[in-house]
Amino acid sequence: MSALFEVLSFVLPLAGMVVAVLAFWALGQWLRRKGHGDLLDRIVVVFGKIQRVTNRVAHPLGGSLIGLSRGFSRIPLFGSKRTRALWEQMEQETPQKHDK
């Protein structure tokens, strides 16, 4: 029973997201057929600009959050030997900036 609950707790939200994506796609297709294609294209341009601006802010912030979590995992109160080993493995597998 527990395994069934775990599977359903993963599959049901995933299925809901697939249904939502298909519904938004169908809405976009319907709006284009109704003649709102130019407006949708303008919305795409505006959201593209917003994404580029937020990516410039979010990328460094995400890197600093990873560094912060790495630091917390090394504190004995918050981390464990297992998490420390995972961080060390990730550091070995990830190419450093000066290696590029």
KAGISUL-V475644 format. One record per helix or strand of 2 or more residues. SS is the DSSP state (H for helix, E for strand). FROM is the first residue (numbers start at 1). TO is the last residue. If there is no record, write none. Layout:
[[SS,FROM,TO] [SS,FROM,TO]]
//
This chain:
[[H,2,33] [H,37,74] [H,81,93] [H,97,99]]
//
